[in-house]
Amino acid sequence: MRITPRVWIGLAIYVGYVLVIFVVSKLSGVAYTDIGKSADFTWRGAVLDLAVGAVLLAITTWLLGWWKPALFERKRSQHTWPIFVPALMLVVAVVNLSSTDWSKFDASFLLSLLALGVAVGFCEELLSRGLLLTAFRSRLSEVWVWLLTSALFGGMHIINAALGAPLGITLGQVVIAAMSGTCFYIVRRVTGSLIWAMALHGIWDVSVFAVGFAPLGGAWASVLGPVIGILAVAVVYWVIKGTDEKPVASAGATESAR
């Protein structure tokens, strides 16, 4: 690592990312509630800001030299059975996808959804359970690392209200996102890699937007999403137990990061 992880560095990256997403989204002129209603709205209202965020996060991670601790655990969780909760999340996502009328999507719309899935999985996971997690592990116990990264992940969604989403619905989204963040944390701890959490996150969001636009049946995510979140919180103790992932500063880490 070029720069020794510090809590303040993670928080600065978080605030900067949220501001960039908000400003680019605002400039796009697309309300949050219109995202997923057409290819144009999806490209301009979601993919554009995430693409900018992805480039900035990648550059930041490279400059810090945090790719390895951000993407990989040194030691996986001793308990693997909690992975059943993320597996349930994947099943619900697949049900959502199978309950979508894909005849209503043209090629551009499908491509925009695919780009959205890749970008949101990369950005939000690298930020929350990658860079923030690495920074917090420099000083905090793992239970606080899990709790704060999940809470901040949920909290970043509050900007949706300023982008046109109803406040009540947004507050509910913040809570559910925080709990689903626990699900992605479990994936990282059990598999040892953030990449699988990125993939699950992307598939989940694509399934929610797709079934919301062209449902063939009920939107299972809206019903089972909170249940999955509660289950994740209920079992997360077993993947936290015994965790010792404190980042080790490299010889080249600079004192200026203190």
N, C-alpha and C positions, 0 to 999 in steps of 0.2 A: 504494500500500500504506500502510495506517495505521501498521503496525508493521514495522520492518525485520526481515527473516528472520534468525533465529539458530538454530544447531544445537540449543541447549538447549530452545528453544521447541518444536521438532519432537519431541524426545524426551519432553518433558513431556506433549504432546498424546497421543503414542503410549501412554505408561504410563497416563494417565488413561482413554483409550478401552478399553484391555485390562481395566482394573479394572472399569469400568462394565459391559462385556460379561460379565465373569465373575460379578459380583454379581447382575445381573438374571437371567442364565441359572441361577444357583444358586437364586435365589428362585422361579423358575418350577417347580422340582421335577421337571423333565424331564431325564433322563440324555441325554448327547450321542448315545449309541448308539440312542436311541429317536426321534431327529429323522428325519423322513422316513417314519416308519412309519404315521402317521395325520395327518389334518388338525389335530386338536387338539394333538398333540405338536409338529407343525411350527410352528403359530402360537405356542404358548407357549414352545417350546424354542429357536426360531431367529428368527422374525420379530419377536417382542416386543423382545428385546435389541437387535437390529439397528435397529429403528425408533427406540428411545431413542438409540442411538449416532448414527444419521443426523441427528436433530434437534440433538444436541450438537455434532456435527462441522460442520453447516451454520452454526450460530450462531457457533462458534469461527472458522470461515473468514471469515464476514462481519465479525466484530469485528476480526480481523487485517487485513482488506482483501486477502486472498491469493487470491481467486477466480480472477483471471486467470492468475497464474503456476502455480496448482495445476492448472488445467484445460487450459492451452494452452502449447505451445512457441513461443518467438519465431521459431525457425528449425527446420524439419524436418530429419531425417537426410538426408545427401547420398546415402546408399545405401538404396534401397527394396526390393531383392530379399529381405532377411531377413524380410519380411512373410510369406514362404511358411510359416514356422513357426507363427505365429498362425493362418494360413489352414488349416493341417493340424489345429490344435487345434479350429477351428470345424467341420471335416469330421467329426472324431471325435465331437464333441458332437451333431451332426446324426444320426450313425449311432446314438449312444446313444438319442436321442429316438425314432428309427424302430424301435429294438429294445425299446421299452417297451410293455407291455400297458396302454394307456390306459383300457381298460374297467374297470380296478380302481380308478380314481380318480373320486370324486364331485366335484361342483362346488366344495365347500368345500376339498377337498384340492388341486384344480387351482389355485384362487385362492391358497392358501397357498404353493404352489410358485412361482407367478408373483411373489408378494410377496417371497418369499425371494430369488429371482433379482435383482429390482430392488434390494432392500435390501443384499444382500451385495456386489453390483457397485459400488453407490454408496459404501458405507461403507469397504470394504477398499481400494478404489482411491483414493478421496479421501484416506484416511489415509496409505497407503503410498507411492503414486506421485503423490500430490498434495501434501499438507502436509509429510510427511517429506522428500520430494524437494526441495521449495522451501526448506525449512530447511537441508538439507545442502548445497545448491548455494551457500549464502551463504559457505561456507568451503572445501568439499572439491572435489577434482577429480571429473570426471564418472564415472570408473571406480569411485571410492569411493561416489559417490552411488548408482550402480546396485547395487554389491555390498551395501552396508549396507541399502538399502531392501528389496532382495530377501531378505536374511538376516532382517531384522526382520519382514517379512511372513510368512516361514516360522515364525519364532520365536513369533509371537502364537498359533499353533495349539497350542502346548504346553499351554495352559489346557484343551484338550479332555480331557487325561488327568485333570485335577482335576474334570472334569464327567462322568466315567464311562467314558471311552474307554480301552481297554487301552494301557499305556505304550508297548509295542513298536510297535503300529500307529500311535500318535500320533507317535512319533519318525520313523517312515517318512513320515508325512504332512507333518511339518515340513520334511523334506528336499525332498520333491516339490513342496510349496507354494513353497519358496524358488526352485526352478528354474522353476516355472510363473510366478512373479513376473517372471522375466526375459522371458518371453513377453509379458506385459502391458506391460512396459517398452518392448519393441520396438514394440508397437502405438502407444504414445504417441509415441515418437520418429519413427516413419515417417509416421503420419497427422497428427502435430502436435496431437493432442487426446486427453485422458484419457477422454473420453466413449465412444470406441470400445472402449477397454480395459475400461471399466465394463460395456459391453454384452456383450463376449466373456466376461468373468468371470462375469456373471450367467447367461448361457446355459450355460456349462460346469458350474457348480454345480447348476443345475436338472437338466441331463442326467444328472449323476452320481447325484443323489438319486432321480430318476425311474426310471432303469434298475436302480438298486439295490433299489428296492421291488418293481417288477413287470417283471422281465426277460423278454423273448421269446427272447433269445439270449445270447451272451457279453457281458460288460461290457467294452467296448473301452477305456474310460478307464483301467481298472486295468492293462491291458497296455501301451497306447501312451502313457499319461500320462508315465511316466518317460522314454520315448524322446523325446517332444516337449520335455521339460525339458532334456534333454542337448543336443538340437539348438539350443535357444534359447541356452544358454550358449556353444555352439560358434560361433554367428554374431553374438553381441551386440557384439563388438568393432567391427564395421562400422557399427553405429548410434551407438556411443559416439564413434568417430573424428571429430574436428573439432567436437565439441559445445562451444558456449560459451553456456550458459544461466544465467550468474550473475545473480541477481535484482538489479535496480536499485532502490535505495531512493528512494521518492518524497519530495518536499519536506516532506510532512506526517508522515513517519516520525519517531517520537519517540526521543529519546536514551535514554529509560528502557528501551528494548528491548535495550540493550547489555549 
